[in-house]
Amino acid sequence: MAAEPSKPALRAELRAVRDAFVLDLAPGERARLEALAADHLMRVAGGARSIAFYVAMGSEMGCAAAIAATAARGIAVALPHVESRSAPMRFLRWTPGDPLETGWRGLSQPAAESAGIDPDLIVAPLLGFDSALNRIGQGAGFYDRAFAALPRARRIGWGWSIQQRPAIGCDPWDVPLDAVVTEAGVIEGNSA
């Protein structure tokens, strides 16, 4: 039986698969699939009054359609703000059209003085996930720390269906998701 790859090796593999998937999409297909995911998210958002999203980088599934749908429903939108790897990620209120600044490692984020929000629902990027709703991210731990600090917020993974794996190894600090939304639908856990 082959040993499971290390987390850095698994991250590299998952990035390569995601990059190839997005590269192979026909023109306009990425936006269409992201809009499908936005529709799925709106069905599971429930009575959320505030939802935290992120600005996608590279081949991450983008949130623009979901942000637009959220704002159109009068639900407050927040985006993460990161100062440094050692500082906790904060969620700051953002309205579509407001300026963004470049933050840690090139992240697009609201200005530091924007109002903070403890979101009802956190949409988190991921590199991979499994049917038990375990998530592997970029490795900095920002979302796991945010999930632990905001235990009442629903945790929604956001990614392409091709990012699902049979199993994702977990560390003691990893916080499972309540659901994963992809262009293909929603995978929910017992608490979602």
Salt bridges, closest charged atoms under 4 A:
GLU29 OE2 - ARG32 NH2 2.72
GLU34 OE2 - ARG30 NE 3.12
GLU83 OE2 - HIS81 NE2 2.78
GLU83 OE2 - ARG90 NH2 3.91
ASP120 OD1 - ARG49 NH2 3.39
ASP171 OD2 - LYS7 NZ 2.84
ASP174 OD2 - LYS7 NZ 3.13
ASP178 OD1 - ARG155 NH2 3.25
